[in-house]
Amino acid sequence: MNRTYEQRLKRLARAQREGRVDVMAIVPGANLRYLTGLAMDTSERITLALFPFDAPPLLLLPELEAPRAEANLETEASLYTYSDEEGPDAAFQRVARDLDLKGKTIGVEHLRMRLLELRQLEQYAPGCQFVDGEPLLSRLRIIKDDEEIKAMRRASEVNEETFRQVMAQIRPGVTELVLAETWQKAALDADGDDLPETPIVASGPNGASPHSTTSSRRIEPGDLVVIDGFLRSQGYYSDVTRTYAVGEIDEELELIYSIVQEANSAAREIVRPGIKAQEVDAAARQVIEKAGYGEYFIHRTGHGLGLEIHEPPYIVQGNDLTLRPGMTFTVEPGIYLPGRGGVRIEDNVLVTEDGCETLTTLPRELERL
């Protein structure tokens, strides 16, 4: 067994004992990959991993997935397979019998498990109690180890190379879609982990929507162009946003850019162990509110980053979680003016023993292209 995964399973078992969770039920996704090394997606064929606190995990999956599981599992696990013809019922019965699930407390992924898996568990584990396992799993993953941080640094390097290539293509007449395609090709050429998702490319008035859908709109002189690119390397994400000017822009757009740049800097400067997540949000928000644009900053200052693009810790008002070394998250303040455009500057930061390290290094000064 890979030592890293062995330690993760030990920490999971310890957390289950402390939380009185007999079995943790995990569906395909980030938690399964974190605990076993197995990267899978959900489908109409059920795959479910069950982690008792006192024994190796059991993995129920379609028989056609067994070769992939055997090749990629980094932990010991008993495989319970089923064919398309027979379906998963018999495999569920075997798992429930071998784990004696009746009346047990089962932790589930509240944000991820489908009704499909839940109904199967209810059927074959009568009298069981389901509890939300997300807080327990988040505590395991929120502190990144050295290998995880190394992967995130690599992801940042790959992502920044894509931005440098896209910058060279920003000019009047080019469409948002062409820029998005350029970013995706650059990400592949720069050796990303897998096929990259479509980035957000929002020009001119489209930039007033933080999650604008990339469109066929053509770039015009005087536009601000917001590019939000996110990709994985070795399973770990980098998430970067930069905003560029196409030639001369009007005075207010210049102003909001300088305000967002200051807010980004203020938030990163305050990051250190011992402060609350909401204090980072407040540092950015105060800059924007003082400048009179508070109503146009319409999202949290950041989100955790790792195996998922959004995960704890969330950098938002009301989150009194204390920052600790090894936590990684984004700092991405923004101002969005309806009908005119927007500015967002997003960096990835790592909490260190005595402060923070900004993993992203692209310039934050306004660049005119």
Sequence and secondary structure as in RCSB ss.txt:
>XXXX:A:sequence
MNRTYEQRLKRLARAQREGRVDVMAIVPGANLRYLTGLAMDTSERITLALFPFDAPPLLLLPELEAPRAEANLET
EASLYTYSDEEGPDAAFQRVARDLDLKGKTIGVEHLRMRLLELRQLEQYAPGCQFVDGEPLLSRLRIIKDDEEIK
AMRRASEVNEETFRQVMAQIRPGVTELVLAETWQKAALDADGDDLPETPIVASGPNGASPHSTTSSRRIEPGDLV
VIDGFLRSQGYYSDVTRTYAVGEIDEELELIYSIVQEANSAAREIVRPGIKAQEVDAAARQVIEKAGYGEYFIHR
TGHGLGLEIHEPPYIVQGNDLTLRPGMTFTVEPGIYLPGRGGVRIEDNVLVTEDGCETLTTLPRELERL
>XXXX:A:secstr
  HHHHHHHHHHHHHHHHHT SEEEE TTHHHHHHHS      SS  EEEEETTS  EEEEEGGGHHHHHHH  S
  EEEEE TTT SHHHHHHHHHHHT TT EEEE TTT  HHHHHHHHHHSTT EEEE HHHHHHHHSS  HHHHH
HHHHHHHHHHHHHHHHHTT  TT BHHHHHHHHHHHHHHTT SSS    EEEEGGGGGSTT    S B  TT EE
EEEEEEEETTEEEEEEEEEE S   HHHHHHHHHHHHHHHHHHHH  TTSBHHHHHHHHHHHHHHTT GGG  S 
SEEE SSSSSEEEEESTT   B  TT EEEE  EEEETTTEEEE BEEEEE SSSEEE   S  S  B 
